[in-house]
Amino acid sequence: MNCLDTNALIDYLEGEPEIATFLETSQQPYFAPTVALHEILVGAARLRGAEGSSEPATTWTGWSRFR
């Protein structure tokens, strides 16, 4: 099983081309641990307030192709 850490997930959400290319060309499934998802949501809420915590969730809809 291949897990993406919080830094990789943040880079992907922020549109870093290197991680996007890596994930799109890889033939392996990747998973996001619950702890990493929690860190992203808490970080978004701390940086942007309550509205910031809903933004990553709407961005995650494209992740289904990496399962």
All heavy atoms as a GROMACS GRO file, in nm:
protein
  521
    1MET      N    1   0.085  -0.116   0.000
    1MET     CA    2   0.000   0.000   0.000
    1MET      C    3   0.090   0.123   0.000
    1MET      O    4   0.189   0.130   0.071
    1MET     CB    5  -0.090  -0.001   0.123
    1MET     CG    6  -0.171   0.124   0.133
    1MET     SD    7  -0.286   0.144   0.272
    1MET     CE    8  -0.272   0.003   0.370
    2ASN      N    9   0.055   0.220  -0.080
    2ASN     CA   10   0.129   0.345  -0.088
    2ASN      C   11   0.044   0.457  -0.030
    2ASN      O   12  -0.066   0.484  -0.077
    2ASN     CB   13   0.164   0.378  -0.233
    2ASN     CG   14   0.256   0.274  -0.292
    2ASN    OD1   15   0.362   0.248  -0.238
    2ASN    ND2   16   0.215   0.213  -0.400
    3CYS      N   17   0.097   0.522   0.072
    3CYS     CA   18   0.025   0.631   0.137
    3CYS      C   19   0.093   0.764   0.106
    3CYS      O   20   0.215   0.772   0.104
    3CYS     CB   21   0.024   0.611   0.288
    3CYS     SG   22  -0.074   0.470   0.339
    4LEU      N   23   0.011   0.864   0.084
    4LEU     CA   24   0.062   0.999   0.063
    4LEU      C   25   0.062   1.071   0.197
    4LEU      O   26  -0.035   1.067   0.270
    4LEU     CB   27  -0.027   1.074  -0.036
    4LEU     CG   28  -0.037   1.012  -0.175
    4LEU    CD1   29  -0.142   1.083  -0.257
    4LEU    CD2   30   0.098   1.016  -0.244
    5ASP      N   31   0.173   1.138   0.227
    5ASP     CA   32   0.178   1.212   0.352
    5ASP      C   33   0.113   1.349   0.334
    5ASP      O   34   0.072   1.386   0.224
    5ASP     CB   35   0.321   1.224   0.404
    5ASP     CG   36   0.410   1.314   0.320
    5ASP    OD1   37   0.366   1.360   0.212
    5ASP    OD2   38   0.523   1.338   0.361
    6THR      N   39   0.102   1.421   0.444
    6THR     CA   40   0.034   1.550   0.442
    6THR      C   41   0.099   1.647   0.343
    6THR      O   42   0.030   1.719   0.271
    6THR     CB   43   0.033   1.610   0.584
    6THR    OG1   44  -0.028   1.516   0.672
    6THR    CG2   45  -0.047   1.739   0.587
    7ASN      N   46   0.232   1.649   0.338
    7ASN     CA   47   0.300   1.741   0.246
    7ASN      C   48   0.265   1.711   0.100
    7ASN      O   49   0.243   1.803   0.021
    7ASN     CB   50   0.452   1.733   0.265
    7ASN     CG   51   0.494   1.790   0.398
    7ASN    OD1   52   0.433   1.881   0.450
    7ASN    ND2   53   0.600   1.735   0.454
    8ALA      N   54   0.261   1.584   0.063
    8ALA     CA   55   0.226   1.548  -0.074
    8ALA      C   56   0.082   1.588  -0.105
    8ALA      O   57   0.053   1.638  -0.214
    8ALA     CB   58   0.245   1.398  -0.096
    9LEU      N   59  -0.007   1.567  -0.010
    9LEU     CA   60  -0.147   1.604  -0.032
    9LEU      C   61  -0.164   1.755  -0.046
    9LEU      O   62  -0.238   1.802  -0.132
    9LEU     CB   63  -0.233   1.553   0.084
    9LEU     CG   64  -0.240   1.401   0.097
    9LEU    CD1   65  -0.310   1.363   0.227
    9LEU    CD2   66  -0.309   1.339  -0.022
   10ILE      N   67  -0.094   1.831   0.037
   10ILE     CA   68  -0.101   1.977   0.027
   10ILE      C   69  -0.046   2.024  -0.107
   10ILE      O   70  -0.105   2.110  -0.172
   10ILE     CB   71  -0.027   2.043   0.145
   10ILE    CG1   72  -0.105   2.019   0.274
   10ILE    CG2   73  -0.005   2.192   0.121
   10ILE    CD1   74  -0.030   2.060   0.400
   11ASP      N   75   0.066   1.968  -0.149
   11ASP     CA   76   0.123   2.005  -0.278
   11ASP      C   77   0.023   1.977  -0.391
   11ASP      O   78   0.006   2.058  -0.482
   11ASP     CB   79   0.253   1.929  -0.305
   11ASP     CG   80   0.368   1.980  -0.221
   11ASP    OD1   81   0.355   2.089  -0.159
   11ASP    OD2   82   0.472   1.911  -0.216
   12TYR      N   83  -0.044   1.862  -0.384
   12TYR     CA   84  -0.143   1.829  -0.486
   12TYR      C   85  -0.259   1.927  -0.485
   12TYR      O   86  -0.302   1.975  -0.590
   12TYR     CB   87  -0.193   1.686  -0.467
   12TYR     CG   88  -0.295   1.646  -0.569
   12TYR    CD1   89  -0.257   1.613  -0.699
   12TYR    CD2   90  -0.430   1.644  -0.538
   12TYR    CE1   91  -0.351   1.579  -0.794
   12TYR    CE2   92  -0.525   1.610  -0.633
   12TYR     CZ   93  -0.484   1.577  -0.760
   12TYR     OH   94  -0.578   1.544  -0.855
   13LEU      N   95  -0.309   1.958  -0.366
   13LEU     CA   96  -0.422   2.051  -0.356
   13LEU      C   97  -0.386   2.191  -0.402
   13LEU      O   98  -0.471   2.264  -0.452
   13LEU     CB   99  -0.472   2.056  -0.211
   13LEU     CG  100  -0.544   1.930  -0.162
   13LEU    CD1  101  -0.570   1.938  -0.014
   13LEU    CD2  102  -0.674   1.910  -0.239
   14GLU      N  103  -0.259   2.228  -0.386
   14GLU     CA  104  -0.214   2.361  -0.430
   14GLU      C  105  -0.173   2.364  -0.576
   14GLU      O  106  -0.133   2.467  -0.627
   14GLU     CB  107  -0.100   2.409  -0.341
   14GLU     CG  108  -0.147   2.440  -0.199
   14GLU     CD  109  -0.036   2.493  -0.111
   14GLU    OE1  110   0.083   2.480  -0.148
   14GLU    OE2  111  -0.068   2.546  -0.004
   15GLY      N  112  -0.184   2.251  -0.644
   15GLY     CA  113  -0.159   2.247  -0.788
   15GLY      C  114  -0.014   2.233  -0.830
   15GLY      O  115   0.021   2.271  -0.942
   16GLU      N  116   0.070   2.177  -0.744
   16GLU     CA  117   0.210   2.156  -0.781
   16GLU      C  118   0.217   2.056  -0.897
   16GLU      O  119   0.168   1.944  -0.886
   16GLU     CB  120   0.290   2.103  -0.662
   16GLU     CG  121   0.308   2.201  -0.550
   16GLU     CD  122   0.396   2.318  -0.588
   16GLU    OE1  123   0.488   2.301  -0.671
   16GLU    OE2  124   0.373   2.427  -0.535
   17PRO      N  125   0.278   2.094  -1.008
   17PRO     CA  126   0.277   2.007  -1.126
   17PRO      C  127   0.354   1.877  -1.108
   17PRO      O  128   0.318   1.775  -1.166
   17PRO     CB  129   0.339   2.093  -1.236
   17PRO     CG  130   0.411   2.203  -1.167
   17PRO     CD  131   0.344   2.222  -1.034
   18GLU      N  132   0.458   1.877  -1.026
   18GLU     CA  133   0.539   1.756  -1.010
   18GLU      C  134   0.459   1.642  -0.947
   18GLU      O  135   0.462   1.528  -0.995
   18GLU     CB  136   0.665   1.782  -0.927
   18GLU     CG  137   0.764   1.873  -0.992
   18GLU     CD  138   0.734   2.021  -0.970
   18GLU    OE1  139   0.643   2.054  -0.891
   18GLU    OE2  140   0.802   2.104  -1.034
   19ILE      N  141   0.387   1.671  -0.839
   19ILE     CA  142   0.310   1.565  -0.773
   19ILE      C  143   0.191   1.525  -0.858
   19ILE      O  144   0.155   1.407  -0.865
   19ILE     CB  145   0.267   1.607  -0.630
   19ILE    CG1  146   0.205   1.488  -0.554
   19ILE    CG2  147   0.168   1.721  -0.632
   19ILE    CD1  148   0.300   1.386  -0.508
   20ALA      N  149   0.130   1.620  -0.928
   20ALA     CA  150   0.017   1.586  -1.016
   20ALA      C  151   0.063   1.492  -1.128
   20ALA      O  152  -0.003   1.392  -1.156
   20ALA     CB  153  -0.045   1.712  -1.073
   21THR      N  154   0.176   1.522  -1.188
   21THR     CA  155   0.229   1.436  -1.295
   21THR      C  156   0.263   1.298  -1.241
   21THR      O  157   0.232   1.197  -1.304
   21THR     CB  158   0.354   1.501  -1.357
   21THR    OG1  159   0.318   1.628  -1.410
   21THR    CG2  160   0.412   1.414  -1.467
   22PHE      N  161   0.326   1.294  -1.125
   22PHE     CA  162   0.362   1.167  -1.064
   22PHE      C  163   0.238   1.080  -1.040
   22PHE      O  164   0.236   0.962  -1.074
   22PHE     CB  165   0.437   1.190  -0.932
   22PHE     CG  166   0.466   1.065  -0.857
   22PHE    CD1  167   0.569   0.982  -0.896
   22PHE    CD2  168   0.389   1.029  -0.747
   22PHE    CE1  169   0.596   0.864  -0.827
   22PHE    CE2  170   0.414   0.913  -0.677
   22PHE     CZ  171   0.519   0.830  -0.717
   23LEU      N  172   0.134   1.138  -0.983
   23LEU     CA  173   0.014   1.062  -0.953
   23LEU      C  174  -0.060   1.020  -1.080
   23LEU      O  175  -0.115   0.910  -1.087
   23LEU     CB  176  -0.079   1.142  -0.862
   23LEU     CG  177  -0.028   1.166  -0.721
   23LEU    CD1  178  -0.122   1.260  -0.647
   23LEU    CD2  179  -0.012   1.035  -0.646
   24GLU      N  180  -0.061   1.105  -1.179
   24GLU     CA  181  -0.132   1.074  -1.303
   24GLU      C  182  -0.062   0.967  -1.385
   24GLU      O  183  -0.127   0.891  -1.456
   24GLU     CB  184  -0.152   1.201  -1.385
   24GLU     CG  185  -0.252   1.296  -1.322
   24GLU     CD  186  -0.252   1.433  -1.386
   24GLU    OE1  187  -0.178   1.456  -1.484
   24GLU    OE2  188  -0.326   1.520  -1.337
   25THR      N  189   0.069   0.958  -1.377
   25THR     CA  190   0.143   0.860  -1.456
   25THR      C  191   0.168   0.730  -1.381
   25THR      O  192   0.202   0.630  -1.443
   25THR     CB  193   0.277   0.918  -1.504
   25THR    OG1  194   0.355   0.955  -1.391
   25THR    CG2  195   0.255   1.036  -1.596
   26SER      N  196   0.151   0.731  -1.252
   26SER     CA  197   0.175   0.610  -1.172
   26SER      C  198   0.062   0.511  -1.194
   26SER      O  199  -0.054   0.547  -1.207
   26SER     CB  200   0.183   0.647  -1.024
   26SER     OG  201   0.198   0.529  -0.948
   27GLN      N  202   0.097   0.385  -1.195
   27GLN     CA  203  -0.001   0.279  -1.214
   27GLN      C  204  -0.041   0.214  -1.081
   27GLN      O  205  -0.113   0.116  -1.080
   27GLN     CB  206   0.055   0.172  -1.308
   27GLN     CG  207   0.085   0.223  -1.446
   27GLN     CD  208  -0.040   0.273  -1.516
   27GLN    OE1  209  -0.143   0.206  -1.516
   27GLN    NE2  210  -0.033   0.390  -1.576
   28GLN      N  211   0.005   0.270  -0.970
   28GLN     CA  212  -0.024   0.214  -0.839
   28GLN      C  213  -0.132   0.295  -0.768
   28GLN      O  214  -0.139   0.416  -0.786
   28GLN     CB  215   0.102   0.212  -0.753
   28GLN     CG  216   0.212   0.128  -0.811
   28GLN     CD  217   0.332   0.124  -0.718
   28GLN    OE1  218   0.324   0.159  -0.602
   28GLN    NE2  219   0.445   0.081  -0.773
   29PRO      N  220  -0.212   0.231  -0.685
   29PRO     CA  221  -0.310   0.307  -0.605
   29PRO      C  222  -0.241   0.377  -0.489
   29PRO      O  223  -0.142   0.328  -0.435
   29PRO     CB  224  -0.406   0.199  -0.554
   29PRO     CG  225  -0.325   0.074  -0.554
   29PRO     CD  226  -0.227   0.087  -0.667
   30TYR      N  227  -0.290   0.492  -0.455
   30TYR     CA  228  -0.237   0.569  -0.342
   30TYR      C  229  -0.351   0.597  -0.244
   30TYR      O  230  -0.466   0.612  -0.285
   30TYR     CB  231  -0.175   0.700  -0.390
   30TYR     CG  232  -0.046   0.677  -0.462
   30TYR    CD1  233  -0.045   0.657  -0.599
   30TYR    CD2  234   0.073   0.672  -0.392
   30TYR    CE1  235   0.072   0.632  -0.665
   30TYR    CE2  236   0.192   0.648  -0.459
   30TYR     CZ  237   0.191   0.627  -0.594
   30TYR     OH  238   0.308   0.602  -0.659
   31PHE      N  239  -0.316   0.603  -0.118
   31PHE     CA  240  -0.414   0.625  -0.013
   31PHE      C  241  -0.372   0.743   0.072
   31PHE      O  242  -0.253   0.773   0.083
   31PHE     CB  243  -0.428   0.499   0.074
   31PHE     CG  244  -0.468   0.378  -0.005
   31PHE    CD1  245  -0.374   0.295  -0.062
   31PHE    CD2  246  -0.602   0.351  -0.026
   31PHE    CE1  247  -0.411   0.185  -0.136
   31PHE    CE2  248  -0.641   0.241  -0.102
   31PHE     CZ  249  -0.544   0.158  -0.157
   32ALA      N  250  -0.468   0.807   0.131
   32ALA     CA  251  -0.442   0.918   0.223
   32ALA      C  252  -0.484   0.874   0.362
   32ALA      O  253  -0.602   0.846   0.384
   32ALA     CB  254  -0.519   1.042   0.180
   33PRO      N  255  -0.390   0.866   0.455
   33PRO     CA  256  -0.426   0.827   0.592
   33PRO      C  257  -0.521   0.928   0.655
   33PRO      O  258  -0.516   1.047   0.624
   33PRO     CB  259  -0.292   0.825   0.666
   33PRO     CG  260  -0.187   0.827   0.562
   33PRO     CD  261  -0.247   0.889   0.440
   34THR      N  262  -0.604   0.881   0.742
   34THR     CA  263  -0.701   0.967   0.811
   34THR      C  264  -0.630   1.081   0.883
   34THR      O  265  -0.679   1.195   0.884
   34THR     CB  266  -0.785   0.884   0.910
   34THR    OG1  267  -0.848   0.779   0.838
   34THR    CG2  268  -0.890   0.969   0.978
   35VAL      N  269  -0.515   1.053   0.943
   35VAL     CA  270  -0.441   1.156   1.015
   35VAL      C  271  -0.401   1.269   0.920
   35VAL      O  272  -0.411   1.387   0.954
   35VAL     CB  273  -0.317   1.096   1.084
   35VAL    CG1  274  -0.229   1.203   1.143
   35VAL    CG2  275  -0.359   0.995   1.190
   36ALA      N  276  -0.356   1.234   0.799
   36ALA     CA  277  -0.315   1.337   0.702
   36ALA      C  278  -0.435   1.421   0.659
   36ALA      O  279  -0.425   1.544   0.646
   36ALA     CB  280  -0.249   1.272   0.581
   37LEU      N  281  -0.549   1.356   0.637
   37LEU     CA  282  -0.669   1.432   0.599
   37LEU      C  283  -0.712   1.525   0.712
   37LEU      O  284  -0.751   1.639   0.687
   37LEU     CB  285  -0.782   1.335   0.563
   37LEU     CG  286  -0.756   1.245   0.442
   37LEU    CD1  287  -0.871   1.147   0.424
   37LEU    CD2  288  -0.732   1.326   0.317
   38HIS      N  289  -0.702   1.478   0.833
   38HIS     CA  290  -0.735   1.561   0.949
   38HIS      C  291  -0.641   1.683   0.956
   38HIS      O  292  -0.686   1.796   0.978
   38HIS     CB  293  -0.726   1.479   1.077
   38HIS     CG  294  -0.741   1.559   1.201
   38HIS    ND1  295  -0.863   1.606   1.244
   38HIS    CD2  296  -0.650   1.604   1.291
   38HIS    CE1  297  -0.846   1.675   1.356
   38HIS    NE2  298  -0.717   1.674   1.387
   39GLU      N  299  -0.513   1.660   0.936
   39GLU     CA  300  -0.417   1.771   0.941
   39GLU      C  301  -0.448   1.876   0.835
   39GLU      O  302  -0.436   1.996   0.860
   39GLU     CB  303  -0.275   1.718   0.923
   39GLU     CG  304  -0.224   1.640   1.040
   39GLU     CD  305  -0.089   1.576   1.017
   39GLU    OE1  306  -0.043   1.568   0.902
   39GLU    OE2  307  -0.028   1.534   1.117
   40ILE      N  308  -0.489   1.832   0.718
   40ILE     CA  309  -0.523   1.927   0.612
   40ILE      C  310  -0.646   2.009   0.649
   40ILE      O  311  -0.649   2.131   0.632
   40ILE     CB  312  -0.544   1.853   0.478
   40ILE    CG1  313  -0.410   1.801   0.428
   40ILE    CG2  314  -0.609   1.943   0.375
   40ILE    CD1  315  -0.420   1.711   0.309
   41LEU      N  316  -0.749   1.943   0.700
   41LEU     CA  317  -0.871   2.015   0.736
   41LEU      C  318  -0.848   2.112   0.852
   41LEU      O  319  -0.896   2.226   0.849
   41LEU     CB  320  -0.982   1.917   0.772
   41LEU     CG  321  -1.038   1.838   0.654
   41LEU    CD1  322  -1.134   1.731   0.703
   41LEU    CD2  323  -1.105   1.929   0.554
   42VAL      N  324  -0.773   2.070   0.952
   42VAL     CA  325  -0.743   2.158   1.066
   42VAL      C  326  -0.658   2.275   1.019
   42VAL      O  327  -0.683   2.390   1.054
   42VAL     CB  328  -0.674   2.080   1.180
   42VAL    CG1  329  -0.619   2.174   1.285
   42VAL    CG2  330  -0.772   1.982   1.242
   43GLY      N  331  -0.558   2.248   0.937
   43GLY     CA  332  -0.473   2.355   0.884
   43GLY      C  333  -0.551   2.455   0.801
   43GLY      O  334  -0.531   2.576   0.813
   44ALA      N  335  -0.642   2.406   0.718
   44ALA     CA  336  -0.723   2.495   0.635
   44ALA      C  337  -0.814   2.581   0.722
   44ALA      O  338  -0.830   2.701   0.697
   44ALA     CB  339  -0.806   2.414   0.536
   45ALA      N  340  -0.871   2.522   0.825
   45ALA     CA  341  -0.959   2.598   0.914
   45ALA      C  342  -0.880   2.703   0.992
   45ALA      O  343  -0.928   2.814   1.012
   45ALA     CB  344  -1.031   2.504   1.010
   46ARG      N  345  -0.758   2.669   1.033
   46ARG     CA  346  -0.677   2.766   1.107
   46ARG      C  347  -0.630   2.880   1.019
   46ARG      O  348  -0.622   2.995   1.063
   46ARG     CB  349  -0.556   2.696   1.169
   46ARG     CG  350  -0.592   2.613   1.288
   46ARG     CD  351  -0.471   2.557   1.355
   46ARG     NE  352  -0.509   2.481   1.473
   46ARG     CZ  353  -0.428   2.404   1.540
   46ARG    NH1  354  -0.301   2.392   1.503
   46ARG    NH2  355  -0.471   2.338   1.644
   47LEU      N  356  -0.598   2.850   0.895
   47LEU     CA  357  -0.549   2.954   0.805
   47LEU      C  358  -0.661   3.040   0.747
   47LEU      O  359  -0.644   3.159   0.727
   47LEU     CB  360  -0.471   2.891   0.690
   47LEU     CG  361  -0.335   2.832   0.726
   47LEU    CD1  362  -0.276   2.759   0.605
   47LEU    CD2  363  -0.241   2.942   0.773
   48ARG      N  364  -0.775   2.978   0.718
   48ARG     CA  365  -0.882   3.049   0.645
   48ARG      C  366  -1.013   3.058   0.720
   48ARG      O  367  -1.111   3.104   0.665
   48ARG     CB  368  -0.905   2.977   0.513
   48ARG     CG  369  -0.783   2.972   0.426
   48ARG     CD  370  -0.815   2.910   0.292
   48ARG     NE  371  -0.694   2.888   0.218
   48ARG     CZ  372  -0.650   2.768   0.181
   48ARG    NH1  373  -0.720   2.661   0.206
   48ARG    NH2  374  -0.538   2.757   0.114
   49GLY      N  375  -1.018   3.010   0.842
   49GLY     CA  376  -1.143   3.012   0.917
   49GLY      C  377  -1.230   2.894   0.880
   49GLY      O  378  -1.188   2.802   0.810
   50ALA      N  379  -1.352   2.897   0.925
   50ALA     CA  380  -1.444   2.785   0.904
   50ALA      C  381  -1.468   2.757   0.756
   50ALA      O  382  -1.483   2.642   0.714
   50ALA     CB  383  -1.577   2.813   0.972
   51GLU      N  384  -1.470   2.860   0.672
   51GLU     CA  385  -1.491   2.840   0.529
   51GLU      C  386  -1.374   2.766   0.464
   51GLU      O  387  -1.392   2.697   0.366
   51GLU     CB  388  -1.513   2.974   0.459
   51GLU     CG  389  -1.641   3.042   0.502
   51GLU     CD  390  -1.654   3.181   0.441
   51GLU    OE1  391  -1.572   3.216   0.354
   51GLU    OE2  392  -1.747   3.252   0.480
   52GLY      N  393  -1.256   2.782   0.519
   52GLY     CA  394  -1.138   2.717   0.463
   52GLY      C  395  -1.141   2.566   0.475
   52GLY      O  396  -1.082   2.496   0.394
   53SER      N  397  -1.212   2.515   0.575
   53SER     CA  398  -1.216   2.370   0.592
   53SER      C  399  -1.305   2.302   0.490
   53SER      O  400  -1.295   2.182   0.469
   53SER     CB  401  -1.260   2.334   0.733
   53SER     OG  402  -1.390   2.380   0.757
   54SER      N  403  -1.393   2.373   0.423
   54SER     CA  404  -1.478   2.311   0.322
   54SER      C  405  -1.412   2.313   0.184
   54SER      O  406  -1.448   2.235   0.099
   54SER     CB  407  -1.614   2.380   0.315
   54SER     OG  408  -1.599   2.514   0.273
   55GLU      N  409  -1.316   2.400   0.163
   55GLU     CA  410  -1.250   2.410   0.032
   55GLU      C  411  -1.176   2.282  -0.007
   55GLU      O  412  -1.194   2.234  -0.119
   55GLU     CB  413  -1.155   2.529   0.028
   55GLU     CG  414  -1.088   2.547  -0.107
   55GLU     CD  415  -0.990   2.662  -0.105
   55GLU    OE1  416  -1.008   2.755  -0.025
   55GLU    OE2  417  -0.896   2.657  -0.184
   56PRO      N  418  -1.091   2.222   0.079
   56PRO     CA  419  -1.022   2.100   0.038
   56PRO      C  420  -1.117   1.987   0.001
   56PRO      O  421  -1.092   1.911  -0.091
   56PRO     CB  422  -0.937   2.062   0.159
   56PRO     CG  423  -0.920   2.188   0.234
   56PRO     CD  424  -1.046   2.267   0.209
   57ALA      N  425  -1.227   1.976   0.073
   57ALA     CA  426  -1.322   1.868   0.046
   57ALA      C  427  -1.377   1.877  -0.096
   57ALA      O  428  -1.398   1.776  -0.161
   57ALA     CB  429  -1.434   1.870   0.148
   58THR      N  430  -1.399   1.997  -0.146
   58THR     CA  431  -1.449   2.010  -0.282
   58THR      C  432  -1.339   1.981  -0.383
   58THR      O  433  -1.367   1.934  -0.492
   58THR     CB  434  -1.505   2.152  -0.307
   58THR    OG1  435  -1.402   2.248  -0.284
   58THR    CG2  436  -1.623   2.181  -0.216
   59THR      N  437  -1.215   2.003  -0.346
   59THR     CA  438  -1.103   1.974  -0.435
   59THR      C  439  -1.076   1.824  -0.442
   59THR      O  440  -1.027   1.774  -0.542
   59THR     CB  441  -0.976   2.047  -0.386
   59THR    OG1  442  -1.006   2.184  -0.369
   59THR    CG2  443  -0.862   2.033  -0.484
   60TRP      N  444  -1.111   1.750  -0.338
   60TRP     CA  445  -1.080   1.607  -0.331
   60TRP      C  446  -1.161   1.522  -0.426
   60TRP      O  447  -1.133   1.405  -0.443
   60TRP     CB  448  -1.103   1.555  -0.190
   60TRP     CG  449  -1.011   1.613  -0.089
   60TRP    CD1  450  -0.897   1.684  -0.112
   60TRP    CD2  451  -1.025   1.610   0.052
   60TRP    NE1  452  -0.840   1.724   0.006
   60TRP    CE2  453  -0.916   1.680   0.106
   60TRP    CE3  454  -1.120   1.554   0.136
   60TRP    CZ2  455  -0.900   1.694   0.244
   60TRP    CZ3  456  -1.102   1.569   0.272
   60TRP    CH2  457  -0.994   1.637   0.326
   61THR      N  458  -1.260   1.577  -0.492
   61THR     CA  459  -1.344   1.495  -0.578
   61THR      C  460  -1.264   1.433  -0.692
   61THR      O  461  -1.299   1.326  -0.740
   61THR     CB  462  -1.460   1.577  -0.637
   61THR    OG1  463  -1.408   1.689  -0.707
   61THR    CG2  464  -1.555   1.621  -0.528
   62GLY      N  465  -1.155   1.494  -0.734
   62GLY     CA  466  -1.072   1.439  -0.840
   62GLY      C  467  -0.982   1.325  -0.796
   62GLY      O  468  -0.922   1.258  -0.876
   63TRP      N  469  -0.974   1.302  -0.665
   63TRP     CA  470  -0.885   1.197  -0.613
   63TRP      C  471  -0.934   1.057  -0.644
   63TRP      O  472  -0.857   0.964  -0.636
   63TRP     CB  473  -0.868   1.211  -0.463
   63TRP     CG  474  -0.785   1.325  -0.422
   63TRP    CD1  475  -0.737   1.426  -0.500
   63TRP    CD2  476  -0.738   1.352  -0.290
   63TRP    NE1  477  -0.665   1.514  -0.424
   63TRP    CE2  478  -0.666   1.471  -0.295
   63TRP    CE3  479  -0.755   1.289  -0.168
   63TRP    CZ2  480  -0.606   1.527  -0.185
   63TRP    CZ3  481  -0.696   1.344  -0.058
   63TRP    CH2  482  -0.622   1.461  -0.066
   64SER      N  483  -1.059   1.041  -0.677
   64SER     CA  484  -1.113   0.906  -0.694
   64SER      C  485  -1.039   0.828  -0.801
   64SER      O  486  -1.031   0.708  -0.795
   64SER     CB  487  -1.262   0.912  -0.727
   64SER     OG  488  -1.282   0.982  -0.848
   65ARG      N  489  -0.979   0.894  -0.896
   65ARG     CA  490  -0.908   0.821  -1.001
   65ARG      C  491  -0.776   0.763  -0.953
   65ARG      O  492  -0.714   0.684  -1.020
   65ARG     CB  493  -0.885   0.911  -1.122
   65ARG     CG  494  -0.796   1.029  -1.088
   65ARG     CD  495  -0.781   1.122  -1.204
   65ARG     NE  496  -0.735   1.248  -1.151
   65ARG     CZ  497  -0.704   1.348  -1.224
   65ARG    NH1  498  -0.714   1.341  -1.352
   65ARG    NH2  499  -0.662   1.459  -1.168
   66PHE      N  500  -0.730   0.805  -0.835
   66PHE     CA  501  -0.603   0.754  -0.782
   66PHE      C  502  -0.622   0.637  -0.688
   66PHE      O  503  -0.530   0.590  -0.629
   66PHE     CB  504  -0.526   0.865  -0.710
   66PHE     CG  505  -0.492   0.979  -0.801
   66PHE    CD1  506  -0.538   1.106  -0.773
   66PHE    CD2  507  -0.419   0.958  -0.914
   66PHE    CE1  508  -0.507   1.212  -0.857
   66PHE    CE2  509  -0.388   1.063  -0.999
   66PHE     CZ  510  -0.433   1.190  -0.971
   67ARG      N  511  -0.744   0.589  -0.670
   67ARG     CA  512  -0.769   0.475  -0.581
   67ARG      C  513  -0.725   0.347  -0.644
   67ARG      O  514  -0.720   0.327  -0.758
   67ARG     CB  515  -0.916   0.464  -0.546
   67ARG     CG  516  -0.955   0.567  -0.447
   67ARG     CD  517  -1.087   0.534  -0.388
   67ARG     NE  518  -1.181   0.629  -0.442
   67ARG     CZ  519  -1.310   0.620  -0.426
   67ARG    NH1  520  -1.362   0.519  -0.366
   67ARG    NH2  521  -1.391   0.711  -0.473
   0.00000   0.00000   0.00000
